[in-house]
């Protein structure tokens, strides 16, 4: 899995004294952006790109201002035109999962405005060990 440390900002904290759930979604988006760039698929590259077609999020435990957290991102499975991405916001000190996101992404061809087959070289890059999600993550859940 790809790991990205997150710096919690002052304005990420809501009136309840923890990171707002909407901000956690931004952490997941940042994790995906850095993940795809590291895999050689920056969002602005060429006619082919990937788009989100579905996601599910579970918020397990609160995140506070002084918590050290990271977003872990990896690809779980591939289809012909889509693939599943697993992400976790993890407390670096305790290893506990604070939130998890499962996203289905589709290949997309900008010139036609239609879904597109995931190229074999992209599957190969995203399937590499450093980008693969574990089938059963050994991460304590909430």
N, C-alpha and C positions, 0 to 999 in steps of 0.2 A: 504494500500500500504506500501511496505517496503521503507524506506528512508535511503540514504547514503550520508553524506556530502562529498564534493569533495574539495580537496586542489588543486588549480590551480598552476601549476609549471611554472617557467620562460620559459622553452622551449615549453610550450603549446601555446605560443603567436607567431603569424606569422607576416609577414612584414606589414600587414594591421592594426596591433595593437590590434587584438582580438584573442580569442582562435580559432585555425584552425579547420575547420569542421571535418577533419580526426581524430583529437584528441577527439572531442565530441563523435565519435563512440567508442573510447577507454573508455570514461566515461560510455557509455551504457553497454559495455562488463563487466566493473568492477561492475556496478550495478547488472547485471545478475549473476555474480559469487558470490557476497556476498548474493544476494537474495536466490539463490539455496542452498548455504551452510547454511544460517539461517533456511531454510525450511527443512534441513536434507537431502539434495541431493547434496553432494559435487561432483564436476566434475569427480573425480577419483574413484568413488564408483562402484564396482562390474561390472557385465556383462551388466546391463541396464544403459543407460544414455539418455540424451536428446541432440539433435543437432538442429541447426538453419537451416530451409529450405527456409525461405523467410523473408525479412525485408524491411520496408519502413521508410524513415526518412524525417522529415520536419525541416528545420532550420528557426526559426522565428525571432530571434533578436540576436545581437552580445553579446558575453560574453567577459568581459575585465579582466585584471589581478587581480584587487582588488575586483571583484565581489564575493560574498559569494553564492555558488550554491550547489545544492544537486540533486541526481538522485533518482527519485521515480519509483518503479517497482512493477507491480502487474499483476496477471493473469486475463484476461477478459473472456475467454470462453474455454471450453474443448470439444474436439471431442473424437473419439475412440483411435486414435493413435497420435493425435496432440493437441496443445493448443496454444492460442494467449496470448502474453505478451505485455502489454502497459508500456512504459517508458516515463518519462518526465525529462528534465533538467530544474530545477526551480530556479529562483533567490530568495534566502531566504529572502532578504530585501523587495522586491516588490511583491513576489508571482507570478511573471510573468513567463510563460513558454518560455524558450529560444529555446528549441528543443524538438521534440517528436519522438519516435520510436515505430513502431508496428512490432512485430516479431512473426512469426509462428515457433513453435518448434515441433519436432517429437520425439516420443520415438524411441530408437535405441538399438538393441541388438548387442553388440560387437562380440560375438562368431559366429553369422550368417552373420553379416554385413547388416542386413535388418531392416526395420522399425518394431516397436513393439508397442503393446497395452500399453497405459498408465495405470499402476497398480492403482487399486482403492484407496489404502492407500496414494499414491502420489497425486491423485486428491483431496483426503480429506485434506491433508496437505496444498497443494497449493490453495485450495478453502477456507481456513480459512480466517476470516476477516482481519487479519494482512497482508495477502499476496494477497488479492483480489483487482483487479482494479475497481474503480467506473465505473458504466455504462456511466455516464456523469460527468467527473471530474469537480469540482468547482474550476478550475484553470484558471486565466486570460491568454488567448492565445495571444502571440506576439503583 
